[in-house]
């Protein structure tokens, strides 16, 4: 096996050499956008088509699961890239190329409705997929551990905030309430990070779904809130209601037992968002502090806004919302300003 360490150039050379053993007329590869994961993505073209080349460190990533999930999702009519070839020992993959049109960059006021409805259709297909015993279930332990990243990495490691005893209790009580409302939802197959940066507009006008390695059976509204409360494209309450109505109609038409009216669905959606956004505040801070990857730091601002706004809607969380707005938000604004200097 290749020894990685600081030998990324050697890894890239070996990746291209391996890929050319699969597709002999491949040309030199070019790197693609930076990722939050340890995976490295490249594009290389043959005389007929282009491919995505992937280095996915086998010591850090679950590559066998990634390959199995790709096959499973394709069988269930979910549009994910086909893996053409792989070398599990070295962490090399040759994948179908969905192009360069990431929803995150393509979405605008004219096409937003069409793109969101395309994405919701993929969520419906995920929820209709056959049961897969290899995919785990979201449980109380994982939900709590993910939210606790908010304290460890966002409040403490990144913002360096001193939290007193009463504030600690306030945070812990919020975890308990959010977890109960989050995990009380109907379970369904979830992508887990169904956001605009992981969706592609393919050349044929359909949607492609990337980064599906974290598939899990979790709360019904988890993927919906990932999409509709995307960090790059905040939308209005009226627009949110429109897409929730669209989901409700499409899910019922597809035979999914949603068994909720719009008001109940919206409330479940908000609590799924709170759990997710507390996790994101922690993971993006960890990405910066521990891993030296700071390209997602600007996303912290909108993530915190979502938490403040959602928690303000519920009497049990209003004090938590006020704590975030009055004590945490000013410090975040100051730190982000320092990072921009």
Secondary structure as UniProt FT lines:
FT   TURN            5..6
FT   HELIX           8..22
FT   TURN            24..25
FT   STRAND          30..31
FT   STRAND          40..45
FT   STRAND          50..55
FT   TURN            58..60
FT   HELIX           63..75
FT   TURN            76..77
FT   STRAND          83..87
FT   TURN            88..91
FT   STRAND          92..96
FT   HELIX           103..106
FT   TURN            109..111
FT   HELIX           112..128
FT   TURN            133..134
FT   HELIX           140..149
FT   HELIX           150..158
FT   HELIX           165..183
FT   STRAND          187..190
FT   HELIX           196..198
FT   STRAND          199..201
FT   TURN            203..204
FT   STRAND          207..209
FT   TURN            213..214
FT   STRAND          216..219
FT   TURN            220..221
FT   HELIX           222..228
FT   HELIX           237..253
FT   TURN            254..255
FT   HELIX           262..289
FT   TURN            290..291
FT   TURN            295..298
FT   HELIX           299..311
FT   TURN            312..313
FT   HELIX           315..317
FT   HELIX           318..323
FT   HELIX           324..328
FT   HELIX           329..340
//
